[in-house]
Each structure stands twice: as C-alpha cells, then as structure tokens.
Amino acid sequence: VYGAGGAIGSAVARAYAREGATVHLAGRTRSTLDEVAQRIRHDGGVAHVAQVDVLDRAAVERHADDVAAGRGIDICFNATSNDDVQGTPLLAMPFEEFLRPVTKAVTAHFNVAVAVGRHMTRSGRGVILVMAGGREAIPRLGGSHVAWAALAGLCRQLAAEFGPYGVRVSWLLSPGSPGYDDHDEQPGAPGPAAAPGTVGLLTGHLPSYGEVANVAV
C-alpha cells in the first residue's frame, strides 16, 4: 500500500491485514507509517514499513523487488496524494498549479504500476488498484479532474497490456469521504449524509474510509 500513512491508505492497509495479508506500508513519512504498522500489529496483523517516494522510480522499483523477493505481490493499492489546489478558478490559477496534480498522479501511478507489474506479469496473477476522484467536472477543481481523467486512461492502458498475463487493473472511484473511519465511529452516531455528486454511487452517500477499504478488499 503506497501512501499508507494517509486516511485512505491506512484504512485499506488495516483492512488487508484483517483479512490475513502481510501488508507492506510505503510512503514518505516514516512516523505515520510506523503508527499504522503498530495499530496493525496490535490487532494481530503483520506489517512492514518502508520509506519510499513514489516519484523516485528507482526507489519504487527497489522496494517492489524487495517485496516480491519474499512472498510475491498479490495486490497493490496506491493512495498517494496529488498535491492538488482546489477552490481557485482556472482564470486565476497559475499553469504550474494546474499541471502539478496531473504530472504527479501520472508519474506516481505509472512508477508503481510498472514496478509491481513486472513481478505480477511474471507470476501470472495480481491486482493493481488505482484510487481517484469523481468523473464529473465541477467548478474550482483546478487540475484535479484532469488528473483523474488521465488516471482513467492510464488504467485502461495498463489493463490492456497486463491483462493478457492474468493481472487485473481496476480504478476505485470515490468523490471523497466525510472525514471519519468506520472503526472510530461512536455507537448511535448518524450515518453519512447524501451529498451532491453521490448520485449513482453504490453506497448512495459519500463513503467512509472503512467503506472504501472494504471495496479495496
């Protein structure tokens, strides 16, 4: 799980661990990764931590090689952020700010997918999950929507090339979460409310981190 120190990444990592997977937590900030690993181990799971910058292709490949040398790689989930800027109209946004999430998203997901894909295609199995936002464009998203559209295209291309080798590539689409984890909810607390952009979602509402993790499992 790349970006395993964040809200989505940590929820997915814990869900994998609850299902019995040996989880490899990767990200830029060691301290947050260690916190997630401790929580997994406390719950009886197995977790390993590695500080990896997904924009460093060589580092990503070394990490994938190390993981694959153990028990192989069954599932890869990338929850790294795009460092996007939202809330500013395009007329007032510098081009560099608009392009940054597009460049980072494509670079990060390409680096990760190719690194793990080399091992998955050789073994004839594996799943690559890509996390992205909604399909509909709304005002003041900056480069976010363009980045998500680019990831959709990347997923299709990866699926076309990896699919014949038994590797699945899936795009996990979520328009955002209300800001809590199912496991941290208080009994009797109200459920997530419907919000704009939720029409057509399987949940009928903005999914919690736990719900996103359940889909990833």
Salt bridges, closest charged atoms under 4 A:
ASP34 OD1 - ARG30 NE 3.43
ASP43 OD1 - HIS42 ND1 3.55
GLU61 OE2 - ARG57 NE 3.41
GLU61 OE2 - ARG118 NH2 3.79
ASP65 OD1 - HIS119 NE2 2.72
ASP74 OD1 - ARG125 NH1 2.06
ASP83 OD2 - LYS104 NZ 3.07
ASP181 OD2 - ARG14 NH2 2.13
ASP184 OD1 - ARG39 NH2 3.45
GLU211 OE2 - HIS205 NE2 3.24
